[in-house]
Structure formats: structure tokens, C-alpha cells
């Protein structure tokens, strides 16, 4: 597994804390948030493609 480090400000730390589930590590929270974001992006792309097909 690769190690990624980044500098985050107080707002980002608060956001991570707000997304965390009970007992979840900060790494797990960030990992889950990235996966969630990717799924949402894919869903948005699929919806856009569906709208294009509806117009066809």
C-alpha cells in the first residue's frame, strides 16, 4: 500500500472529523471518502450519458 501525505488546514481536519465513523481511523475515513467521491463521479457521468441517449 502506498503512503500519501499532505498538509491540511484546520478546516480540512474538521471536515475529516465530521466524515469519520465511530472507531474509524483518519486513514480509513480519507480512503472511504475518496471511494465515495469516485462512485459519485461515476454516477454523475452515467446520468449525463443517459440524458444524451434520451435525446437520441
C-alpha distances in whole Angstrom, upper triangle without the diagonal:
4,7,10,13,16,20,21,25,27,27,23,23,26,24,21,23,25,22,21,22,24,21,18,16,16,12,13,16,14,12,15,17,15,15,19,20,19,21,24,24,24,27,29,28,30,32,33,34,36,38,39,39,42,44,44
4,6,10,13,17,19,22,25,25,21,21,24,23,20,22,25,22,21,23,25,23,19,17,15,12,14,16,14,12,16,17,15,16,19,19,18,21,24,23,24,27,28,28,30,32,33,33,36,38,38,39,42,43,44
4,7,10,14,16,19,21,22,19,18,22,21,18,20,23,21,20,22,23,21,18,15,13,10,13,15,12,12,15,16,15,16,20,19,19,22,24,24,25,28,29,29,31,33,34,35,37,39,39,41,43,45,45
4,7,10,13,16,19,19,16,16,19,18,16,18,21,19,18,21,23,21,18,15,13,10,13,14,11,11,15,15,13,15,18,17,18,21,22,22,23,26,27,27,29,31,32,33,35,37,37,39,41,43,44
4,7,10,13,16,17,14,13,17,17,14,17,20,19,18,21,23,21,18,15,12,10,14,14,11,13,16,16,14,17,20,19,20,23,24,23,25,28,28,29,31,33,33,35,37,39,39,41,43,44,45
4,6,10,13,14,11,11,15,15,13,16,18,18,18,21,23,22,19,16,13,12,15,15,12,14,17,15,14,18,19,18,19,23,23,23,25,27,27,28,31,32,32,34,37,37,38,40,42,43,45
4,7,10,12,9,10,13,14,13,15,18,18,18,22,24,23,20,17,14,14,17,16,13,16,19,17,17,20,21,20,22,25,25,24,27,29,29,30,33,34,34,36,38,39,40,42,44,45,46
4,7,8,6,7,10,10,10,12,15,15,16,20,21,21,19,16,13,13,16,14,12,15,17,15,16,19,20,18,21,24,23,23,26,28,27,29,32,32,33,35,37,37,39,41,42,43,45
4,5,5,6,9,10,11,12,14,16,17,21,22,23,20,18,15,16,19,17,15,18,20,17,18,22,22,20,23,26,25,25,28,30,29,31,33,34,34,37,38,39,40,43,44,44,47
4,5,5,6,9,10,10,12,14,15,19,20,21,19,18,14,17,19,16,15,19,20,18,19,23,22,21,24,26,25,26,29,30,30,32,35,35,35,38,39,39,41,44,44,45,48
4,5,5,6,9,10,10,12,14,18,20,21,19,18,15,17,19,15,14,18,19,16,17,21,20,19,22,24,22,23,27,27,26,29,31,31,32,35,36,36,38,40,41,42,44
4,5,5,6,9,10,11,12,16,18,19,17,15,12,14,15,12,11,15,15,13,14,17,17,16,19,21,20,21,24,25,24,27,29,29,30,33,34,34,36,39,39,41,43
4,5,5,6,9,10,11,14,16,16,14,13,9,12,14,11,11,14,15,13,15,18,18,18,21,23,22,23,26,27,27,29,31,32,33,35,37,37,39,41,42,43,46
4,5,5,6,9,10,13,15,16,15,14,11,14,15,12,12,16,16,14,16,19,18,18,21,23,22,23,26,27,27,29,31,31,32,35,36,37,39,41,41,43,45
4,5,5,6,9,12,15,16,14,14,11,13,14,10,10,14,13,11,13,16,15,14,18,19,18,20,23,23,23,25,28,28,29,31,32,33,35,37,38,39,41
4,5,5,6,10,12,13,11,10,7,10,10,7,7,11,11,9,11,14,13,14,17,18,18,20,22,23,23,26,28,28,29,32,33,34,36,38,38,40,42
4,5,5,9,10,11,10,10,8,11,11,8,10,13,13,12,15,17,16,17,20,21,21,23,25,25,26,29,30,31,32,35,35,36,38,40,41,43,45
4,6,8,10,13,12,12,11,14,13,10,11,14,13,11,15,17,15,16,19,20,19,21,24,24,24,27,29,28,30,33,33,34,36,38,38,40,43
4,7,10,12,10,11,9,12,10,7,9,11,9,8,11,13,11,13,16,16,16,18,21,21,21,24,26,26,27,30,30,31,34,35,36,38,40
4,7,8,6,8,7,10,8,5,8,11,9,9,13,14,13,15,18,18,18,21,23,23,24,27,28,28,30,32,33,34,37,38,39,41,43
4,6,5,8,10,12,9,7,11,12,10,11,15,15,14,16,19,19,19,22,24,23,25,28,29,29,31,33,34,35,37,39,39,41,43
4,6,9,11,13,11,10,14,15,13,15,18,18,18,20,23,22,23,26,27,27,29,32,32,33,35,37,37,39,41,42,43,45,47
4,7,10,12,10,10,14,14,14,16,18,19,19,21,23,23,24,27,28,29,31,33,34,34,37,38,39,41,43,44,44,47,49
4,7,8,6,6,10,11,10,12,15,15,15,18,20,20,21,24,25,26,28,30,31,32,34,35,36,38,40,41,42,44,46
4,5,5,6,9,10,11,12,14,15,16,18,20,21,22,24,26,27,28,30,32,33,35,36,37,39,41,42,43,45,47
4,5,5,6,9,10,11,12,14,15,16,18,20,21,22,24,26,27,29,30,31,33,35,36,37,39,41,42,44,45
4,5,5,6,9,10,11,12,14,15,17,18,20,21,23,24,26,27,29,30,32,33,35,36,38,39,41,43,44
4,6,5,6,8,10,11,12,14,15,16,18,20,21,22,24,26,27,28,30,32,33,35,36,37,39,41,42
4,5,5,6,9,10,10,12,14,15,16,18,20,21,22,24,26,27,28,30,31,33,35,36,37,39,41
4,5,5,6,9,10,10,12,14,15,16,18,20,21,23,24,26,27,29,30,32,33,35,36,38,39
4,5,5,6,9,10,11,13,14,16,17,19,20,21,23,25,26,27,29,31,32,33,35,37,38
4,5,5,6,9,10,11,12,14,15,16,18,20,21,22,24,26,27,29,30,31,33,35,36
4,5,5,6,9,10,10,12,14,15,16,18,20,21,22,24,25,27,29,30,31,33,35
4,5,5,6,9,10,11,12,14,15,17,18,20,21,23,24,26,27,29,30,32,33
4,5,5,6,9,10,11,12,14,15,17,18,20,21,22,25,26,27,29,31,32
4,5,5,6,9,10,11,12,14,15,16,18,20,21,23,25,26,27,29,31
4,5,5,6,9,10,10,12,14,15,16,18,20,21,23,24,26,27,29
4,5,5,6,9,10,11,12,14,15,17,18,20,21,23,24,26,27
4,5,5,6,9,10,10,12,14,15,16,18,20,21,22,25,26
4,5,5,6,9,10,10,12,14,15,17,19,20,21,23,25
4,5,5,6,9,10,11,12,14,15,17,18,20,22,23
4,5,5,6,9,10,11,12,14,15,16,18,20,21
4,5,5,6,9,10,10,12,14,15,16,19,20
4,5,5,6,9,10,11,13,14,15,17,19
4,5,5,6,9,10,11,12,14,16,17
4,5,5,6,9,10,10,12,14,15
4,5,5,6,9,10,10,13,14
4,5,5,6,9,10,11,13
4,5,5,6,9,10,11
4,5,5,6,9,10
4,5,5,7,9
4,5,5,7
4,5,5
4,5
4
